[in-house]
Amino acid sequence: MQEVKTIGSKKHAKAHATTVPIQSPFSLTVNHVAHALIQDAFMRNKINELILTIGKENLENLCVNVSVRGGGHVSQVYAVRQAIAKGVVAFYGKFIDEEKKQEIQNRLMKFDKFTLVADPRRSEPKKYGGPSARAKYTKSYR
């Protein structure tokens, strides 16, 4: 069976995507909810933005199932976007056409680099001597 599994991440949010071919039109589910029925408008718009960038003609006959855990709402949105983009690119590279894969990959890199590359920034742990990771408590001599 033709199947590609990919992982997208942002901070503590991890999204696992499975991309498979189907006979019907494009299908996308996030945590077992169809993307058209997602309650959060921001999340739905960010995913639609990615779908339009990839191109609906390139997504025909593909089914992408994503499950996302951890992190906050915005981090989860970006993790889902990354998992979908990586899944489509990997599917085209593995089963369809390398030239078409390069075209989609270039289009995504022009749109947003972080749809294919994980963001390396992480929150720094708090240290002693201050209220946060870098700030120190004020010191008074008089």
C-alpha positions as CSV (number, residue, x, y, z in Angstrom):
1,M,0.0,0.0,0.0
2,Q,1.2,3.5,-0.9
3,E,1.5,5.5,2.3
4,V,3.8,8.2,3.7
5,K,4.1,9.2,7.4
6,T,5.5,12.5,8.4
7,I,5.9,14.6,11.5
8,G,5.6,18.4,11.9
9,S,6.6,20.2,15.0
10,K,6.6,23.7,16.5
11,K,7.8,24.2,20.1
12,H,6.1,21.4,22.1
13,A,3.4,20.6,19.5
14,K,3.9,17.5,17.4
15,A,1.7,16.6,14.4
16,H,1.7,13.2,12.8
17,A,0.4,13.0,9.3
18,T,-0.4,10.0,7.1
19,T,-0.8,10.6,3.4
20,V,-2.4,8.0,1.2
21,P,-4.0,7.9,-2.3
22,I,-7.8,7.7,-2.7
23,Q,-10.2,7.5,-5.6
24,S,-12.4,10.4,-4.4
25,P,-11.3,14.1,-4.2
26,F,-8.9,15.6,-1.6
27,S,-9.6,14.7,2.0
28,L,-8.0,16.2,5.1
29,T,-8.8,15.4,8.7
30,V,-7.2,16.9,11.8
31,N,-7.8,14.9,15.0
32,H,-10.6,12.9,13.3
33,V,-12.4,16.2,12.2
34,A,-12.7,17.2,8.5
35,H,-10.8,20.4,7.8
36,A,-14.0,22.1,6.6
37,L,-15.6,21.5,10.1
38,I,-12.7,22.8,12.2
39,Q,-14.1,25.2,14.8
40,D,-11.1,27.5,15.1
41,A,-11.2,29.9,12.2
42,F,-7.6,30.8,12.5
43,M,-6.5,27.2,12.2
44,R,-8.9,26.6,9.3
45,N,-7.6,29.7,7.4
46,K,-4.0,28.8,8.0
47,I,-4.6,25.2,6.6
48,N,-6.6,26.6,3.6
49,E,-3.7,29.0,2.9
50,L,-1.3,26.0,2.7
51,I,-3.8,24.1,0.4
52,L,-4.0,27.0,-2.0
53,T,-0.2,27.4,-2.0
54,I,0.4,23.7,-2.9
55,G,-2.4,23.9,-5.4
56,K,-5.7,21.9,-5.4
57,E,-4.7,20.2,-8.6
58,N,-1.7,18.7,-6.8
59,L,-3.8,17.4,-3.9
60,E,-6.4,15.6,-6.1
61,N,-6.9,11.9,-5.0
62,L,-4.9,12.4,-1.8
63,C,-6.1,11.7,1.8
64,V,-4.2,13.3,4.7
65,N,-5.0,12.3,8.2
66,V,-3.3,14.4,10.9
67,S,-3.2,13.9,14.7
68,V,-1.7,16.7,16.8
69,R,-0.8,16.8,20.5
70,G,1.0,19.1,22.9
71,G,1.7,22.8,22.7
72,G,-0.8,25.7,22.3
73,H,-3.3,26.4,19.6
74,V,-1.0,28.4,17.4
75,S,1.9,26.0,17.7
76,Q,-0.5,23.2,16.8
77,V,-1.6,25.0,13.7
78,Y,2.0,25.4,12.5
79,A,2.8,21.8,13.3
80,V,-0.2,20.6,11.3
81,R,0.8,22.8,8.3
82,Q,4.3,21.4,8.4
83,A,3.2,17.8,8.7
84,I,0.8,18.2,5.7
85,A,3.4,20.0,3.5
86,K,6.1,17.4,4.3
87,G,3.7,14.6,3.6
88,V,2.6,15.9,0.2
89,V,6.2,16.6,-0.8
90,A,7.4,13.1,0.4
91,F,4.4,11.4,-1.4
92,Y,5.2,13.1,-4.7
93,G,8.9,12.2,-4.3
94,K,8.3,8.6,-3.5
95,F,5.3,7.6,-5.6
96,I,4.6,10.2,-8.4
97,D,7.2,12.4,-10.0
98,E,10.5,14.0,-8.8
99,E,10.0,17.0,-11.0
100,K,6.5,17.8,-9.6
101,K,7.9,17.3,-6.1
102,Q,10.6,19.9,-6.7
103,E,8.0,22.3,-8.1
104,I,5.8,22.0,-5.0
105,Q,8.8,22.2,-2.7
106,N,10.0,25.4,-4.3
107,R,6.6,26.9,-4.1
108,L,6.4,26.1,-0.4
109,M,9.9,27.5,0.3
110,K,8.9,30.8,-1.4
111,F,5.7,30.9,0.6
112,D,7.1,30.0,4.0
113,K,10.3,28.2,4.8
114,F,8.9,26.7,8.1
115,T,6.3,24.6,6.2
116,L,9.1,22.2,5.4
117,V,11.9,23.0,7.9
118,A,11.3,22.8,11.7
119,D,11.8,26.0,13.7
120,P,14.8,25.4,16.0
121,R,13.7,28.0,18.6
122,R,12.7,26.6,22.0
123,S,11.8,28.3,25.3
124,E,14.8,28.6,27.6
125,P,14.5,27.1,31.1
126,K,14.4,29.5,34.1
127,K,17.7,29.9,36.1
128,Y,18.3,30.9,39.7
129,G,18.9,34.5,40.7
130,G,16.1,36.0,38.6
131,P,12.4,35.8,37.7
132,S,13.1,34.3,34.2
133,A,15.7,32.7,32.0
134,R,17.9,35.8,31.5
135,A,16.5,38.6,33.7
136,K,18.1,39.1,37.2
137,Y,16.6,40.5,40.3
138,T,17.4,44.2,40.9
139,K,20.2,44.9,43.3
140,S,20.3,48.1,45.5
141,Y,23.4,49.2,47.4
142,R,21.7,52.0,49.5
